[in-house]
């Protein structure tokens, strides 16, 4: 799930990214389960997302018709990966770990869809309807690209940031000591290694 952090109250954290002279404020919102999730505008701004088959703003409340087969979802993954310059095998592994490619997946914290986007993160990425598979995959891939940029193309750190939030990675100076996050990174790296697609340092 994107950006799951536990803190006592809503706050802003000034985090210094690993690139020289770069700083940003991390802003968090309260999720449905009481956890805080980052909703601050990314330090790296993705290109405007192209909305295909635009849905009305209340589409999220409407029943979702699943018409995307696994092959179609993977096609969205390949297109988004090419657009943002991310290894499609990495995006595919994240989608598998996050939701097992399930467009209807929704976590107790409110994360949505194939890439498990939090609503606040989706808004910041320009995703108008996170229930739409193409928009969800595109937004998740853009967010993954942002984390790769933020952490010097270090895949494990980018994955940890995707799961626990970049603030947690900066706080601990590496993969946070959260069992869920450590298992998340381990499972994705293992999946990448199994496909001979993982490259240290990306």
N, C-alpha and C positions, 0 to 999 in steps of 0.2 A: 504494500500500500504506500502511496506517496505521502511522505511527511507525517509520520506519527511520532509525536514527542509528548512527554509528560512533564508539566510544570504547574505550579500552584495557581498562577493567574495569567491573564493576557498581558503581554509585554513586548517591547522592542529590544532586540539584541543587536549590537554593532559587531558584526563579524568581519574579520580581515581575511580576504581570500588569499590563495597561495600565489597569485600573480602580484608583482611588485606594485606598491602604491595603490592598491585597489581595496576599497571598503564599501560595505553596503549595510543597510539596516534590515534585519529580519523581523517581520511582523507576523504575529500568530493570531489564529482565531480558535475559539472553543468548538470542538467537534461534538457530535451527538453523544459520544461515550464519555465526555468530560475531558478528553485529552486535547492538547493544543496542537494545531497544525500551522505550518508556515503559509502565509498568503501574501507575503511581500512581493513586489515587482521584481522579477529576476534581474540579476546583474547583467546577464546576457540576454538580449532581446531577440526572440525568433522572428522570422518574417511573418507577415500577416497570414493567418491561416485562410486557405480558400475554402469557403463553405459550399459544399455540394449538396443539392437537394435540401435547401434551407428549410428548417423547421420553425414553426411559431415558437415564441419564447416560452409558452407553457407546455412545450412538447415533452419536457421531462416528466410531467405528471400524467401523460397519456400512455396507454399500454404500448409496450415495445414489441414490435413484430420482428422476430429474428428471421432474417432472410439470408444472412451471410453464413455460408458454409466455412469450414476451416480453411479451405483453399482461398476463399475470398478474403478472409481475415489476413491470411499470410500475404496475399497480394497487397493489401493496404499496408502491411508491415514493410514489405519490400519497397513500395513507393515512398513511404515516409522516411525510411532509412536512407534511400538515395537522395531525397530532398535535403536531409539534414546532415548527410555525410557520416552516418553511424553504421557500423557493421550490422547488416540485417539479421545475422545470427544472434547478435547481442540483443537487439530489440525483440526478436522472437523468443529468446530465453526469458526476458523480463515479462513478456506477455504470458508465457506459460506459468512462470512462478507467481505472478500476480493473480491470475484468474483462471488458469487452464484454458485460455482463449474464450472465456464465457462473456458474451456481451451483456448479459443480465446480472453479472456479479455485482453485489453491493455489500460492502463491509459494515460492521457495526458502527464504525467511525464515520460512515457516509461516503467512502470512496466508491467510485462508479466505474463499471465497464471493464473492458479487456485490459487496459493499462492502469486501472484503479486510481483514477484521478480524483482528488479532493475537489469539491466545488470551488473553493477559493483559488486553488492552483489552476483549475480549468479556466476560470475567469481571467486570471492574469496572463494566461497563454493565449487568450482570444478564442477559446473553445466555447461556442454558443450553445451547443447541445452535447454534453458529455455522454449522453445515451446513444448518440449516433456513432456507429463503429468507426467510420473513417475519421471523423473529428477526434474521437477518443484516442485512436492509435497515433494520429498525427500530433496531437497535443502531448501525449506521453513520450513520443520520440523526441519532440522539441525539448521537453523537460530533461530527458536523459542527456541530450546534446549539451544543454546548459550545465549540467553537473560535470560532464566530461571537461568542458571549458573551464569550469570553476576549479577543478582539482587536477589540472595539468594532464588531462587524458589518462589519469590513473583509474582503470576500470573498477577495481574493488572499492575505491573511495567513492566513485560516482554512483555505484550501486548502493552503497551504504547511505549516501545522501538521498537517493531516490526513495529508499525505504524509511529512514529515520529522520531525514531532513538535513540540509547542509549545516545548520547550526550545531547539530549534535556531532558531526564529523569534525568541525572546527573546534568545538569544545574539548574533545578528547584527543585531537591531533591524529586521528586515524579512525578505523572502524570502531564505533561505540561499543561498549561492553554490554550490549543488549543481546540476550540469547536469540531473540527473533531476528534481529538484524544480522548477527553473525551467521546464523543458519541460512538466511536469505542470500547473503553474498556467497556462501559456500555452495549452496544448491545451484545457483546460476553459473558460477565458475565451473562446477562439475559438469553441468549440462553443456557449457561451451567447450570444455575439454573433450567431452565425449564426441563432439562433432568436429574436433580438430580445428575449431575456428578461433579459439581464444589465443590472444597474443599479449604477453605481458607488456604493460606500458601502452597498449592499444596503438 
